[in-house]
Amino acid sequence: MKLQILKCEKCNEYTLKEKCSKCDSKTINPKPAKYSETDRMSKYRNIARKAQ
Ligand SMILES: [Zn+2]
């Protein structure tokens, strides 16, 4: 999967670009792929697994 959905945290907008077209700030990857940061993310991982 090459197209990656990124998100601007300021505008709460999803985009495919590395910079937000509205506020020009750097976008982030909303779903961590390989590494999990905290246990708080585990429920999001479950949702992502179901969606695939
Ligand atoms: Zn923005």
mmCIF file of the protein (N, C-alpha, C, O) and its ligand, coordinates in Angstrom:
data_MODEL
# 
_entry.id   MODEL 
# 
loop_
_entity.id 
_entity.type 
_entity.pdbx_number_of_molecules 
1 polymer     1 
2 non-polymer 1 
# 
_entity_poly.entity_id                      1 
_entity_poly.type                           'polypeptide(L)' 
_entity_poly.nstd_linkage                   no 
_entity_poly.nstd_monomer                   no 
_entity_poly.pdbx_seq_one_letter_code       MKLQILKCEKCNEYTLKEKCSKCDSKTINPKPAKYSETDRMSKYRNIARKAQ 
_entity_poly.pdbx_seq_one_letter_code_can   MKLQILKCEKCNEYTLKEKCSKCDSKTINPKPAKYSETDRMSKYRNIARKAQ 
_entity_poly.pdbx_strand_id                 A 
# 
loop_
_entity_poly_seq.entity_id 
_entity_poly_seq.num 
_entity_poly_seq.mon_id 
_entity_poly_seq.hetero 
1 1  MET n 
1 2  LYS n 
1 3  LEU n 
1 4  GLN n 
1 5  ILE n 
1 6  LEU n 
1 7  LYS n 
1 8  CYS n 
1 9  GLU n 
1 10 LYS n 
1 11 CYS n 
1 12 ASN n 
1 13 GLU n 
1 14 TYR n 
1 15 THR n 
1 16 LEU n 
1 17 LYS n 
1 18 GLU n 
1 19 LYS n 
1 20 CYS n 
1 21 SER n 
1 22 LYS n 
1 23 CYS n 
1 24 ASP n 
1 25 SER n 
1 26 LYS n 
1 27 THR n 
1 28 ILE n 
1 29 ASN n 
1 30 PRO n 
1 31 LYS n 
1 32 PRO n 
1 33 ALA n 
1 34 LYS n 
1 35 TYR n 
1 36 SER n 
1 37 GLU n 
1 38 THR n 
1 39 ASP n 
1 40 ARG n 
1 41 MET n 
1 42 SER n 
1 43 LYS n 
1 44 TYR n 
1 45 ARG n 
1 46 ASN n 
1 47 ILE n 
1 48 ALA n 
1 49 ARG n 
1 50 LYS n 
1 51 ALA n 
1 52 GLN n 
# 
loop_
_struct_asym.id 
_struct_asym.entity_id 
A 1 
B 2 
# 
loop_
_chem_comp.id 
_chem_comp.type 
_chem_comp.mon_nstd_flag 
ALA 'L-peptide linking' y 
ARG 'L-peptide linking' y 
ASN 'L-peptide linking' y 
ASP 'L-peptide linking' y 
CYS 'L-peptide linking' y 
GLN 'L-peptide linking' y 
GLU 'L-peptide linking' y 
ILE 'L-peptide linking' y 
LEU 'L-peptide linking' y 
LYS 'L-peptide linking' y 
MET 'L-peptide linking' y 
PRO 'L-peptide linking' y 
SER 'L-peptide linking' y 
THR 'L-peptide linking' y 
TYR 'L-peptide linking' y 
ZN  non-polymer         . 
# 
_pdbx_entity_nonpoly.entity_id   2 
_pdbx_entity_nonpoly.name        ? 
_pdbx_entity_nonpoly.comp_id     ZN 
# 
_pdbx_nonpoly_scheme.asym_id         B 
_pdbx_nonpoly_scheme.entity_id       2 
_pdbx_nonpoly_scheme.mon_id          ZN 
_pdbx_nonpoly_scheme.ndb_seq_num     1 
_pdbx_nonpoly_scheme.pdb_seq_num     101 
_pdbx_nonpoly_scheme.auth_seq_num    101 
_pdbx_nonpoly_scheme.pdb_mon_id      ZN 
_pdbx_nonpoly_scheme.auth_mon_id     ZN 
_pdbx_nonpoly_scheme.pdb_strand_id   A 
_pdbx_nonpoly_scheme.pdb_ins_code    . 
# 
loop_
_atom_site.group_PDB 
_atom_site.id 
_atom_site.type_symbol 
_atom_site.label_atom_id 
_atom_site.label_alt_id 
_atom_site.label_comp_id 
_atom_site.label_asym_id 
_atom_site.label_entity_id 
_atom_site.label_seq_id 
_atom_site.pdbx_PDB_ins_code 
_atom_site.Cartn_x 
_atom_site.Cartn_y 
_atom_site.Cartn_z 
_atom_site.occupancy 
_atom_site.B_iso_or_equiv 
_atom_site.pdbx_formal_charge 
_atom_site.auth_seq_id 
_atom_site.auth_comp_id 
_atom_site.auth_asym_id 
_atom_site.auth_atom_id 
_atom_site.pdbx_PDB_model_num 
ATOM   1   N  N  . MET A 1 1  ? 0.849   -1.202 0.000  1.00 0.00 ? 1   MET A N  1 
ATOM   2   C  CA . MET A 1 1  ? 0.000   0.000  0.000  1.00 0.00 ? 1   MET A CA 1 
ATOM   3   C  C  . MET A 1 1  ? 0.873   1.237  0.000  1.00 0.00 ? 1   MET A C  1 
ATOM   4   O  O  . MET A 1 1  ? 1.542   1.543  0.987  1.00 0.00 ? 1   MET A O  1 
ATOM   5   N  N  . LYS A 1 2  ? 0.859   1.952  -1.131 1.00 0.00 ? 2   LYS A N  1 
ATOM   6   C  CA . LYS A 1 2  ? 1.757   3.101  -1.239 1.00 0.00 ? 2   LYS A CA 1 
ATOM   7   C  C  . LYS A 1 2  ? 1.092   4.403  -0.856 1.00 0.00 ? 2   LYS A C  1 
ATOM   8   O  O  . LYS A 1 2  ? 1.716   5.276  -0.254 1.00 0.00 ? 2   LYS A O  1 
ATOM   9   N  N  . LEU A 1 3  ? -0.176  4.533  -1.204 1.00 0.00 ? 3   LEU A N  1 
ATOM   10  C  CA . LEU A 1 3  ? -0.878  5.749  -0.830 1.00 0.00 ? 3   LEU A CA 1 
ATOM   11  C  C  . LEU A 1 3  ? -1.140  5.729  0.663  1.00 0.00 ? 3   LEU A C  1 
ATOM   12  O  O  . LEU A 1 3  ? -1.757  4.804  1.192  1.00 0.00 ? 3   LEU A O  1 
ATOM   13  N  N  . GLN A 1 4  ? -0.664  6.758  1.325  1.00 0.00 ? 4   GLN A N  1 
ATOM   14  C  CA . GLN A 1 4  ? -0.817  6.797  2.768  1.00 0.00 ? 4   GLN A CA 1 
ATOM   15  C  C  . GLN A 1 4  ? -1.692  7.982  3.156  1.00 0.00 ? 4   GLN A C  1 
ATOM   16  O  O  . GLN A 1 4  ? -1.468  9.115  2.729  1.00 0.00 ? 4   GLN A O  1 
ATOM   17  N  N  . ILE A 1 5  ? -2.661  7.697  3.951  1.00 0.00 ? 5   ILE A N  1 
ATOM   18  C  CA . ILE A 1 5  ? -3.536  8.771  4.391  1.00 0.00 ? 5   ILE A CA 1 
ATOM   19  C  C  . ILE A 1 5  ? -2.888  9.477  5.574  1.00 0.00 ? 5   ILE A C  1 
ATOM   20  O  O  . ILE A 1 5  ? -2.532  8.856  6.576  1.00 0.00 ? 5   ILE A O  1 
ATOM   21  N  N  . LEU A 1 6  ? -2.747  10.770 5.434  1.00 0.00 ? 6   LEU A N  1 
ATOM   22  C  CA . LEU A 1 6  ? -2.148  11.574 6.489  1.00 0.00 ? 6   LEU A CA 1 
ATOM   23  C  C  . LEU A 1 6  ? -3.200  12.531 7.023  1.00 0.00 ? 6   LEU A C  1 
ATOM   24  O  O  . LEU A 1 6  ? -4.248  12.753 6.417  1.00 0.00 ? 6   LEU A O  1 
ATOM   25  N  N  . LYS A 1 7  ? -2.879  13.081 8.170  1.00 0.00 ? 7   LYS A N  1 
ATOM   26  C  CA . LYS A 1 7  ? -3.877  13.910 8.816  1.00 0.00 ? 7   LYS A CA 1 
ATOM   27  C  C  . LYS A 1 7  ? -3.256  15.175 9.379  1.00 0.00 ? 7   LYS A C  1 
ATOM   28  O  O  . LYS A 1 7  ? -2.171  15.141 9.958  1.00 0.00 ? 7   LYS A O  1 
ATOM   29  N  N  . CYS A 1 8  ? -3.943  16.278 9.207  1.00 0.00 ? 8   CYS A N  1 
ATOM   30  C  CA . CYS A 1 8  ? -3.524  17.525 9.840  1.00 0.00 ? 8   CYS A CA 1 
ATOM   31  C  C  . CYS A 1 8  ? -4.199  17.610 11.206 1.00 0.00 ? 8   CYS A C  1 
ATOM   32  O  O  . CYS A 1 8  ? -5.424  17.578 11.321 1.00 0.00 ? 8   CYS A O  1 
ATOM   33  N  N  . GLU A 1 9  ? -3.371  17.717 12.224 1.00 0.00 ? 9   GLU A N  1 
ATOM   34  C  CA . GLU A 1 9  ? -3.945  17.756 13.574 1.00 0.00 ? 9   GLU A CA 1 
ATOM   35  C  C  . GLU A 1 9  ? -4.612  19.092 13.874 1.00 0.00 ? 9   GLU A C  1 
ATOM   36  O  O  . GLU A 1 9  ? -5.523  19.171 14.698 1.00 0.00 ? 9   GLU A O  1 
ATOM   37  N  N  . LYS A 1 10 ? -4.154  20.131 13.205 1.00 0.00 ? 10  LYS A N  1 
ATOM   38  C  CA . LYS A 1 10 ? -4.740  21.449 13.456 1.00 0.00 ? 10  LYS A CA 1 
ATOM   39  C  C  . LYS A 1 10 ? -6.142  21.547 12.888 1.00 0.00 ? 10  LYS A C  1 
ATOM   40  O  O  . LYS A 1 10 ? -7.074  21.964 13.576 1.00 0.00 ? 10  LYS A O  1 
ATOM   41  N  N  . CYS A 1 11 ? -6.288  21.159 11.620 1.00 0.00 ? 11  CYS A N  1 
ATOM   42  C  CA . CYS A 1 11 ? -7.583  21.285 10.944 1.00 0.00 ? 11  CYS A CA 1 
ATOM   43  C  C  . CYS A 1 11 ? -8.445  20.045 11.132 1.00 0.00 ? 11  CYS A C  1 
ATOM   44  O  O  . CYS A 1 11 ? -9.642  20.057 10.848 1.00 0.00 ? 11  CYS A O  1 
ATOM   45  N  N  . ASN A 1 12 ? -7.821  18.973 11.616 1.00 0.00 ? 12  ASN A N  1 
ATOM   46  C  CA . ASN A 1 12 ? -8.527  17.701 11.718 1.00 0.00 ? 12  ASN A CA 1 
ATOM   47  C  C  . ASN A 1 12 ? -8.989  17.212 10.351 1.00 0.00 ? 12  ASN A C  1 
ATOM   48  O  O  . ASN A 1 12 ? -10.076 16.654 10.205 1.00 0.00 ? 12  ASN A O  1 
ATOM   49  N  N  . GLU A 1 13 ? -8.137  17.434 9.356  1.00 0.00 ? 13  GLU A N  1 
ATOM   50  C  CA . GLU A 1 13 ? -8.460  17.080 7.981  1.00 0.00 ? 13  GLU A CA 1 
ATOM   51  C  C  . GLU A 1 13 ? -7.551  15.956 7.507  1.00 0.00 ? 13  GLU A C  1 
ATOM   52  O  O  . GLU A 1 13 ? -6.367  15.919 7.842  1.00 0.00 ? 13  GLU A O  1 
ATOM   53  N  N  . TYR A 1 14 ? -8.105  15.053 6.737  1.00 0.00 ? 14  TYR A N  1 
ATOM   54  C  CA . TYR A 1 14 ? -7.307  13.987 6.144  1.00 0.00 ? 14  TYR A CA 1 
ATOM   55  C  C  . TYR A 1 14 ? -6.846  14.395 4.754  1.00 0.00 ? 14  TYR A C  1 
ATOM   56  O  O  . TYR A 1 14 ? -7.593  15.008 3.992  1.00 0.00 ? 14  TYR A O  1 
ATOM   57  N  N  . THR A 1 15 ? -5.615  14.050 4.437  1.00 0.00 ? 15  THR A N  1 
ATOM   58  C  CA . THR A 1 15 ? -5.054  14.380 3.137  1.00 0.00 ? 15  THR A CA 1 
ATOM   59  C  C  . THR A 1 15 ? -4.031  13.336 2.752  1.00 0.00 ? 15  THR A C  1 
ATOM   60  O  O  . THR A 1 15 ? -3.617  12.527 3.582  1.00 0.00 ? 15  THR A O  1 
ATOM   61  N  N  . LEU A 1 16 ? -3.626  13.350 1.503  1.00 0.00 ? 16  LEU A N  1 
ATOM   62  C  CA . LEU A 1 16 ? -2.563  12.445 1.063  1.00 0.00 ? 16  LEU A CA 1 
ATOM   63  C  C  . LEU A 1 16 ? -1.227  13.167 0.982  1.00 0.00 ? 16  LEU A C  1 
ATOM   64  O  O  . LEU A 1 16 ? -0.204  12.560 0.662  1.00 0.00 ? 16  LEU A O  1 
ATOM   65  N  N  . LYS A 1 17 ? -1.236  14.447 1.267  1.00 0.00 ? 17  LYS A N  1 
ATOM   66  C  CA . LYS A 1 17 ? -0.017  15.233 1.147  1.00 0.00 ? 17  LYS A CA 1 
ATOM   67  C  C  . LYS A 1 17 ? 0.679   15.378 2.493  1.00 0.00 ? 17  LYS A C  1 
ATOM   68  O  O  . LYS A 1 17 ? 0.068   15.261 3.555  1.00 0.00 ? 17  LYS A O  1 
ATOM   69  N  N  . GLU A 1 18 ? 1.982   15.636 2.407  1.00 0.00 ? 18  GLU A N  1 
ATOM   70  C  CA . GLU A 1 18 ? 2.768   15.747 3.640  1.00 0.00 ? 18  GLU A CA 1 
ATOM   71  C  C  . GLU A 1 18 ? 2.581   17.084 4.333  1.00 0.00 ? 18  GLU A C  1 
ATOM   72  O  O  . GLU A 1 18 ? 2.958   17.267 5.490  1.00 0.00 ? 18  GLU A O  1 
ATOM   73  N  N  . LYS A 1 19 ? 1.989   18.016 3.595  1.00 0.00 ? 19  LYS A N  1 
ATOM   74  C  CA . LYS A 1 19 ? 1.673   19.298 4.206  1.00 0.00 ? 19  LYS A CA 1 
ATOM   75  C  C  . LYS A 1 19 ? 0.199   19.587 4.018  1.00 0.00 ? 19  LYS A C  1 
ATOM   76  O  O  . LYS A 1 19 ? -0.384  19.278 2.979  1.00 0.00 ? 19  LYS A O  1 
ATOM   77  N  N  . CYS A 1 20 ? -0.389  20.177 5.029  1.00 0.00 ? 20  CYS A N  1 
ATOM   78  C  CA . CYS A 1 20 ? -1.796  20.532 4.947  1.00 0.00 ? 20  CYS A CA 1 
ATOM   79  C  C  . CYS A 1 20 ? -1.977  21.673 3.946  1.00 0.00 ? 20  CYS A C  1 
ATOM   80  O  O  . CYS A 1 20 ? -1.238  22.657 3.971  1.00 0.00 ? 20  CYS A O  1 
ATOM   81  N  N  . SER A 1 21 ? -2.962  21.530 3.071  1.00 0.00 ? 21  SER A N  1 
ATOM   82  C  CA . SER A 1 21 ? -3.187  22.564 2.067  1.00 0.00 ? 21  SER A CA 1 
ATOM   83  C  C  . SER A 1 21 ? -3.865  23.787 2.663  1.00 0.00 ? 21  SER A C  1 
ATOM   84  O  O  . SER A 1 21 ? -3.888  24.852 2.046  1.00 0.00 ? 21  SER A O  1 
ATOM   85  N  N  . LYS A 1 22 ? -4.414  23.638 3.855  1.00 0.00 ? 22  LYS A N  1 
ATOM   86  C  CA . LYS A 1 22 ? -5.100  24.770 4.481  1.00 0.00 ? 22  LYS A CA 1 
ATOM   87  C  C  . LYS A 1 22 ? -4.172  25.603 5.351  1.00 0.00 ? 22  LYS A C  1 
ATOM   88  O  O  . LYS A 1 22 ? -4.092  26.821 5.197  1.00 0.00 ? 22  LYS A O  1 
ATOM   89  N  N  . CYS A 1 23 ? -3.472  24.940 6.267  1.00 0.00 ? 23  CYS A N  1 
ATOM   90  C  CA . CYS A 1 23 ? -2.662  25.696 7.227  1.00 0.00 ? 23  CYS A CA 1 
ATOM   91  C  C  . CYS A 1 23 ? -1.166  25.505 7.000  1.00 0.00 ? 23  CYS A C  1 
ATOM   92  O  O  . CYS A 1 23 ? -0.350  26.122 7.684  1.00 0.00 ? 23  CYS A O  1 
ATOM   93  N  N  . ASP A 1 24 ? -0.797  24.641 6.029  1.00 0.00 ? 24  ASP A N  1 
ATOM   94  C  CA . ASP A 1 24 ? 0.601   24.453 5.648  1.00 0.00 ? 24  ASP A CA 1 
ATOM   95  C  C  . ASP A 1 24 ? 1.453   23.826 6.750  1.00 0.00 ? 24  ASP A C  1 
ATOM   96  O  O  . ASP A 1 24 ? 2.680   23.921 6.712  1.00 0.00 ? 24  ASP A O  1 
ATOM   97  N  N  . SER A 1 25 ? 0.829   23.199 7.711  1.00 0.00 ? 25  SER A N  1 
ATOM   98  C  CA . SER A 1 25 ? 1.609   22.508 8.733  1.00 0.00 ? 25  SER A CA 1 
ATOM   99  C  C  . SER A 1 25 ? 1.799   21.054 8.338  1.00 0.00 ? 25  SER A C  1 
ATOM   100 O  O  . SER A 1 25 ? 1.067   20.518 7.506  1.00 0.00 ? 25  SER A O  1 
ATOM   101 N  N  . LYS A 1 26 ? 2.793   20.428 8.947  1.00 0.00 ? 26  LYS A N  1 
ATOM   102 C  CA . LYS A 1 26 ? 3.124   19.060 8.591  1.00 0.00 ? 26  LYS A CA 1 
ATOM   103 C  C  . LYS A 1 26 ? 2.020   18.112 9.059  1.00 0.00 ? 26  LYS A C  1 
ATOM   104 O  O  . LYS A 1 26 ? 1.520   18.224 10.178 1.00 0.00 ? 26  LYS A O  1 
ATOM   105 N  N  . THR A 1 27 ? 1.654   17.185 8.188  1.00 0.00 ? 27  THR A N  1 
ATOM   106 C  CA . THR A 1 27 ? 0.622   16.218 8.551  1.00 0.00 ? 27  THR A CA 1 
ATOM   107 C  C  . THR A 1 27 ? 1.248   14.987 9.199  1.00 0.00 ? 27  THR A C  1 
ATOM   108 O  O  . THR A 1 27 ? 2.437   14.715 9.032  1.00 0.00 ? 27  THR A O  1 
ATOM   109 N  N  . ILE A 1 28 ? 0.444   14.266 9.923  1.00 0.00 ? 28  ILE A N  1 
ATOM   110 C  CA . ILE A 1 28 ? 0.934   13.088 10.626 1.00 0.00 ? 28  ILE A CA 1 
ATOM   111 C  C  . ILE A 1 28 ? 0.206   11.847 10.122 1.00 0.00 ? 28  ILE A C  1 
ATOM   112 O  O  . ILE A 1 28 ? -0.869  11.933 9.528  1.00 0.00 ? 28  ILE A O  1 
ATOM   113 N  N  . ASN A 1 29 ? 0.810   10.703 10.371 1.00 0.00 ? 29  ASN A N  1 
ATOM   114 C  CA . ASN A 1 29 ? 0.179   9.439  10.040 1.00 0.00 ? 29  ASN A CA 1 
ATOM   115 C  C  . ASN A 1 29 ? -0.742  9.045  11.196 1.00 0.00 ? 29  ASN A C  1 
ATOM   116 O  O  . ASN A 1 29 ? -0.259  8.779  12.296 1.00 0.00 ? 29  ASN A O  1 
ATOM   117 N  N  . PRO A 1 30 ? -2.049  9.003  10.972 1.00 0.00 ? 30  PRO A N  1 
ATOM   118 C  CA . PRO A 1 30 ? -2.984  8.770  12.072 1.00 0.00 ? 30  PRO A CA 1 
ATOM   119 C  C  . PRO A 1 30 ? -2.967  7.352  12.604 1.00 0.00 ? 30  PRO A C  1 
ATOM   120 O  O  . PRO A 1 30 ? -3.374  7.131  13.745 1.00 0.00 ? 30  PRO A O  1 
ATOM   121 N  N  . LYS A 1 31 ? -2.509  6.373  11.818 1.00 0.00 ? 31  LYS A N  1 
ATOM   122 C  CA . LYS A 1 31 ? -2.466  5.010  12.350 1.00 0.00 ? 31  LYS A CA 1 
ATOM   123 C  C  . LYS A 1 31 ? -1.049  4.442  12.272 1.00 0.00 ? 31  LYS A C  1 
ATOM   124 O  O  . LYS A 1 31 ? -0.546  4.165  11.183 1.00 0.00 ? 31  LYS A O  1 
ATOM   125 N  N  . PRO A 1 32 ? -0.418  4.274  13.409 1.00 0.00 ? 32  PRO A N  1 
ATOM   126 C  CA . PRO A 1 32 ? 0.927   3.708  13.447 1.00 0.00 ? 32  PRO A CA 1 
ATOM   127 C  C  . PRO A 1 32 ? 0.921   2.280  12.941 1.00 0.00 ? 32  PRO A C  1 
ATOM   128 O  O  . PRO A 1 32 ? 0.088   1.474  13.356 1.00 0.00 ? 32  PRO A O  1 
ATOM   129 N  N  . ALA A 1 33 ? 1.848   1.961  12.046 1.00 0.00 ? 33  ALA A N  1 
ATOM   130 C  CA . ALA A 1 33 ? 1.803   0.681  11.370 1.00 0.00 ? 33  ALA A CA 1 
ATOM   131 C  C  . ALA A 1 33 ? 2.550   -0.416 12.123 1.00 0.00 ? 33  ALA A C  1 
ATOM   132 O  O  . ALA A 1 33 ? 1.954   -1.417 12.522 1.00 0.00 ? 33  ALA A O  1 
ATOM   133 N  N  . LYS A 1 34 ? 3.841   -0.230 12.315 1.00 0.00 ? 34  LYS A N  1 
ATOM   134 C  CA . LYS A 1 34 ? 4.643   -1.331 12.834 1.00 0.00 ? 34  LYS A CA 1 
ATOM   135 C  C  . LYS A 1 34 ? 4.813   -1.295 14.345 1.00 0.00 ? 34  LYS A C  1 
ATOM   136 O  O  . LYS A 1 34 ? 4.719   -2.322 15.017 1.00 0.00 ? 34  LYS A O  1 
ATOM   137 N  N  . TYR A 1 35 ? 5.057   -0.138 14.854 1.00 0.00 ? 35  TYR A N  1 
ATOM   138 C  CA . TYR A 1 35 ? 5.323   -0.048 16.280 1.00 0.00 ? 35  TYR A CA 1 
ATOM   139 C  C  . TYR A 1 35 ? 4.130   0.543  17.015 1.00 0.00 ? 35  TYR A C  1 
ATOM   140 O  O  . TYR A 1 35 ? 3.472   1.457  16.517 1.00 0.00 ? 35  TYR A O  1 
ATOM   141 N  N  . SER A 1 36 ? 3.866   0.033  18.161 1.00 0.00 ? 36  SER A N  1 
ATOM   142 C  CA . SER A 1 36 ? 2.797   0.578  18.984 1.00 0.00 ? 36  SER A CA 1 
ATOM   143 C  C  . SER A 1 36 ? 3.396   1.440  20.080 1.00 0.00 ? 36  SER A C  1 
ATOM   144 O  O  . SER A 1 36 ? 4.359   1.046  20.737 1.00 0.00 ? 36  SER A O  1 
ATOM   145 N  N  . GLU A 1 37 ? 2.832   2.591  20.267 1.00 0.00 ? 37  GLU A N  1 
ATOM   146 C  CA . GLU A 1 37 ? 3.427   3.520  21.219 1.00 0.00 ? 37  GLU A CA 1 
ATOM   147 C  C  . GLU A 1 37 ? 2.952   3.256  22.645 1.00 0.00 ? 37  GLU A C  1 
ATOM   148 O  O  . GLU A 1 37 ? 3.762   3.136  23.564 1.00 0.00 ? 37  GLU A O  1 
ATOM   149 N  N  . THR A 1 38 ? 1.652   3.168  22.822 1.00 0.00 ? 38  THR A N  1 
ATOM   150 C  CA . THR A 1 38 ? 1.139   2.920  24.163 1.00 0.00 ? 38  THR A CA 1 
ATOM   151 C  C  . THR A 1 38 ? 0.009   1.896  24.103 1.00 0.00 ? 38  THR A C  1 
ATOM   152 O  O  . THR A 1 38 ? -0.506  1.590  23.027 1.00 0.00 ? 38  THR A O  1 
ATOM   153 N  N  . ASP A 1 39 ? -0.359  1.387  25.228 1.00 0.00 ? 39  ASP A N  1 
ATOM   154 C  CA . ASP A 1 39 ? -1.482  0.458  25.275 1.00 0.00 ? 39  ASP A CA 1 
ATOM   155 C  C  . ASP A 1 39 ? -2.797  1.153  24.954 1.00 0.00 ? 39  ASP A C  1 
ATOM   156 O  O  . ASP A 1 39 ? -3.785  0.517  24.586 1.00 0.00 ? 39  ASP A O  1 
ATOM   157 N  N  . ARG A 1 40 ? -2.786  2.447  25.100 1.00 0.00 ? 40  ARG A N  1 
ATOM   158 C  CA . ARG A 1 40 ? -3.986  3.198  24.769 1.00 0.00 ? 40  ARG A CA 1 
ATOM   159 C  C  . ARG A 1 40 ? -4.359  3.029  23.299 1.00 0.00 ? 40  ARG A C  1 
ATOM   160 O  O  . ARG A 1 40 ? -5.525  3.159  22.926 1.00 0.00 ? 40  ARG A O  1 
ATOM   161 N  N  . MET A 1 41 ? -3.364  2.742  22.476 1.00 0.00 ? 41  MET A N  1 
ATOM   162 C  CA . MET A 1 41 ? -3.625  2.609  21.051 1.00 0.00 ? 41  MET A CA 1 
ATOM   163 C  C  . MET A 1 41 ? -4.215  1.252  20.685 1.00 0.00 ? 41  MET A C  1 
ATOM   164 O  O  . MET A 1 41 ? -4.631  1.051  19.544 1.00 0.00 ? 41  MET A O  1 
ATOM   165 N  N  . SER A 1 42 ? -4.258  0.325  21.625 1.00 0.00 ? 42  SER A N  1 
ATOM   166 C  CA . SER A 1 42 ? -4.636  -1.047 21.274 1.00 0.00 ? 42  SER A CA 1 
ATOM   167 C  C  . SER A 1 42 ? -6.050  -1.125 20.725 1.00 0.00 ? 42  SER A C  1 
ATOM   168 O  O  . SER A 1 42 ? -6.316  -1.918 19.823 1.00 0.00 ? 42  SER A O  1 
ATOM   169 N  N  . LYS A 1 43 ? -6.953  -0.326 21.247 1.00 0.00 ? 43  LYS A N  1 
ATOM   170 C  CA . LYS A 1 43 ? -8.318  -0.404 20.733 1.00 0.00 ? 43  LYS A CA 1 
ATOM   171 C  C  . LYS A 1 43 ? -8.401  0.133  19.312 1.00 0.00 ? 43  LYS A C  1 
ATOM   172 O  O  . LYS A 1 43 ? -9.235  -0.309 18.521 1.00 0.00 ? 43  LYS A O  1 
ATOM   173 N  N  . TYR A 1 44 ? -7.520  1.101  18.985 1.00 0.00 ? 44  TYR A N  1 
ATOM   174 C  CA . TYR A 1 44 ? -7.507  1.591  17.617 1.00 0.00 ? 44  TYR A CA 1 
ATOM   175 C  C  . TYR A 1 44 ? -6.925  0.545  16.679 1.00 0.00 ? 44  TYR A C  1 
ATOM   176 O  O  . TYR A 1 44 ? -7.334  0.433  15.524 1.00 0.00 ? 44  TYR A O  1 
ATOM   177 N  N  . ARG A 1 45 ? -5.963  -0.220 17.191 1.00 0.00 ? 45  ARG A N  1 
ATOM   178 C  CA . ARG A 1 45 ? -5.413  -1.286 16.375 1.00 0.00 ? 45  ARG A CA 1 
ATOM   179 C  C  . ARG A 1 45 ? -6.493  -2.319 16.052 1.00 0.00 ? 45  ARG A C  1 
ATOM   180 O  O  . ARG A 1 45 ? -6.550  -2.828 14.933 1.00 0.00 ? 45  ARG A O  1 
ATOM   181 N  N  . ASN A 1 46 ? -7.332  -2.623 17.010 1.00 0.00 ? 46  ASN A N  1 
ATOM   182 C  CA . ASN A 1 46 ? -8.412  -3.578 16.770 1.00 0.00 ? 46  ASN A CA 1 
ATOM   183 C  C  . ASN A 1 46 ? -9.371  -3.071 15.703 1.00 0.00 ? 46  ASN A C  1 
ATOM   184 O  O  . ASN A 1 46 ? -9.820  -3.830 14.844 1.00 0.00 ? 46  ASN A O  1 
ATOM   185 N  N  . ILE A 1 47 ? -9.676  -1.796 15.765 1.00 0.00 ? 47  ILE A N  1 
ATOM   186 C  CA . ILE A 1 47 ? -10.576 -1.220 14.763 1.00 0.00 ? 47  ILE A CA 1 
ATOM   187 C  C  . ILE A 1 47 ? -9.940  -1.289 13.398 1.00 0.00 ? 47  ILE A C  1 
ATOM   188 O  O  . ILE A 1 47 ? -10.603 -1.615 12.414 1.00 0.00 ? 47  ILE A O  1 
ATOM   189 N  N  . ALA A 1 48 ? -8.649  -0.983 13.329 1.00 0.00 ? 48  ALA A N  1 
ATOM   190 C  CA . ALA A 1 48 ? -7.949  -1.006 12.046 1.00 0.00 ? 48  ALA A CA 1 
ATOM   191 C  C  . ALA A 1 48 ? -7.912  -2.419 11.490 1.00 0.00 ? 48  ALA A C  1 
ATOM   192 O  O  . ALA A 1 48 ? -8.036  -2.622 10.282 1.00 0.00 ? 48  ALA A O  1 
ATOM   193 N  N  . ARG A 1 49 ? -7.740  -3.392 12.370 1.00 0.00 ? 49  ARG A N  1 
ATOM   194 C  CA . ARG A 1 49 ? -7.668  -4.782 11.919 1.00 0.00 ? 49  ARG A CA 1 
ATOM   195 C  C  . ARG A 1 49 ? -9.001  -5.198 11.312 1.00 0.00 ? 49  ARG A C  1 
ATOM   196 O  O  . ARG A 1 49 ? -9.036  -5.882 10.290 1.00 0.00 ? 49  ARG A O  1 
ATOM   197 N  N  . LYS A 1 50 ? -10.097 -4.787 11.940 1.00 0.00 ? 50  LYS A N  1 
ATOM   198 C  CA . LYS A 1 50 ? -11.405 -5.151 11.419 1.00 0.00 ? 50  LYS A CA 1 
ATOM   199 C  C  . LYS A 1 50 ? -11.679 -4.506 10.073 1.00 0.00 ? 50  LYS A C  1 
ATOM   200 O  O  . LYS A 1 50 ? -12.366 -5.075 9.225  1.00 0.00 ? 50  LYS A O  1 
ATOM   201 N  N  . ALA A 1 51 ? -11.134 -3.308 9.887  1.00 0.00 ? 51  ALA A N  1 
ATOM   202 C  CA . ALA A 1 51 ? -11.407 -2.566 8.656  1.00 0.00 ? 51  ALA A CA 1 
ATOM   203 C  C  . ALA A 1 51 ? -10.650 -3.127 7.472  1.00 0.00 ? 51  ALA A C  1 
ATOM   204 O  O  . ALA A 1 51 ? -10.985 -2.805 6.332  1.00 0.00 ? 51  ALA A O  1 
ATOM   205 N  N  . GLN A 1 52 ? -9.656  -3.941 7.692  1.00 0.00 ? 52  GLN A N  1 
ATOM   206 C  CA . GLN A 1 52 ? -8.827  -4.401 6.585  1.00 0.00 ? 52  GLN A CA 1 
ATOM   207 C  C  . GLN A 1 52 ? -9.360  -5.665 5.919  1.00 0.00 ? 52  GLN A C  1 
ATOM   208 O  O  . GLN A 1 52 ? -8.756  -6.163 4.969  1.00 0.00 ? 52  GLN A O  1 
HETATM 209 ZN ZN . ZN  B 2 .  ? -4.204  22.064 8.519  1.00 0.00 2 101 ZN  A ZN 1 
# 
